[in-house]
Amino acid sequence: MNFHTRKWVKPEDLNPNGTLFGGSLLRWIDEEAAIYAICQLDNQRVVTKFMSEINFVSSARQGDIIELGMKATHFGRTSITLRAEVRNKITRKSILTVERMVFVNLGADGVPAPHGRDRIRYADEAYERYRQTVQTAADATALAAANEAARETESEDASVH
């Protein structure tokens, strides 16, 4: 489980019992899960399709720091399934788990579209792919400039003769 986000529980996040309001926590989880799905699928057009039973096992109080963890557990043709866990950063005590959250990858037309992924992609892999893309673009630009320079030289040589 990768814990990517930390939240500081503030007064505005509390319910009348003085503990973290479940609705605030669910909003944070949905946002974090969507960001995780976007990063895994390389597409900003993903939507929450399904959330399984939500199991609150303990609570958080004002001043607590909590961590939200996500892990991809399954890649479908157009979907990704995640598991979420929230825990207290200091005590590591579990606050909540969501066993299954399904996000659907959408095309530009808003219709579910295949994403082509079959495993978790880690940040260093994504960076390496980005670096290779940038290098390929730089190589293509350099090649085009060299070809243009060669054509100009040929054109100048032809006009001299």
N, C-alpha and C positions, 0 to 999 in steps of 0.2 A: 504494500500500500504506500503510495506516495502522498505525503502531506504537503500541499502546495500553498495553502492559504491559512492565515491566522486572523482571528477577529478578537477584538477586545470588547467584552460585554459591558455596555454603557447603560445608563439609566433609561434611555429611550427604547432599549431592547427588552425591557423587563415586563412581565405580566403582573397582575395585582398581588400575586404571591411573593413578588420580589425575586423571581427566578426568570431565566431566559424564556421569552415568549416563543412558543413552537413555530408560529407563523414566520417570525424573523429568521429563525434557524433554517426553516424549509426554503425560504427565499434565497438565503446564502448558499444552501446546498444546490439548488437548481441552477443558480448562476455559475457556481464553481464547476458543476458537472457539465454545463453547456460549454464553458470555456475549455474544459478538458477535452470534450468531444470535438470541438472546433479545431483544437491543436492536433488531435490524433488524425482527423479526417482531412485536414487542410482545406476546410470549407466553412465559411461563416454562416452558411444557411443550414443550420440544424435546428430541429425542434424536439421538445420533450414529447415522447409518445406514451410512456408508461412509467409509473413509479410503484414499486411493490409496497408491501406493508412497511410502515415506518415504526421502528422499535426504539422508543425513548427509554433508556436504561438508567439514566441519572440526569441531573440538571446542572446548570451553570448559574452563577450569581454575578452580580455587578462586580466588575474588576477582574473577573476570571479572563484568561486568555485561552481561546479554544482553537483547535486546528481542524481543518476539513481535509479529509483524505479521499482520493479517488483511485480506482483501479479498473482498467478495462478487463472484462471477463469473457466477452464474446464479440466477435465481429460477424455480423450478418452481411448479406449482399448490399443492402441500403441502410443498415442500422449498426449501432454500436451499443453494447450493454455494459453498464458500469456498476460497480459496488461503491457505496459511500460509507465513510465512518467519520464521526466527529468525536474528538476527545479533548480533555483538558490538557493544555500544553504542559503545565507544571507537574501535575500528578499522573498524567497519562491515563486517567480513568475515562472509560468509554461513556459518552453521553448519548449517542444515537447511532444506529446503523440502518442503512437502506440496502437491502440485498440486491435489488435489481432496479436500474433506471435505464430505460431504453430511449435512445435518441435516433432520429431518422435524418439521414443526409438528403438534402433537397438540391435539385438542379436550379438553374436560373429561372425556369418556368414554374417553380414552386412545387414540383412533383418529385416524389422520392426517386433518387438516382443512385446507381451503384457508386461506391467509393473506392473500391479496389484495394482496401486494406485487409490484412489478415493477422496482424500482430501489433502489439504496443510499439509505438515509436518514441524513443527517448530524445531528450533535448539535443544531445550531442549528434545523434543521427540526423535530426532536422537541420541542425546548423551545418553539418557536412554537406547535405544535399543543397542547401542554400549557397554554400561556398562554391560548390561545383557549378551551380547554375550561373553564379556571378562570373566565375572563371571562364566558363564556356562563352558567355556573352562578351567578355573582354577579349577573348581569343578571336571571336567572330568579328568584332570591331577592328582589331588589329589587322586581321587578314584582309578585310574590306579596304582599310586604309592603304595597306601595302599594294593591293591590286590596283587601286585608284592611282597611286604614285607610279606604278609600272606603266599603266595606260598613258599617263601624262608624259612620261619619259619617251615612250614609243611614239606618241603623237609629235613631240618636239623633234625627235630624231627624223621622223618622216618629213617634216616640214623643212628641215635643214637640207636634205638631199634632194 
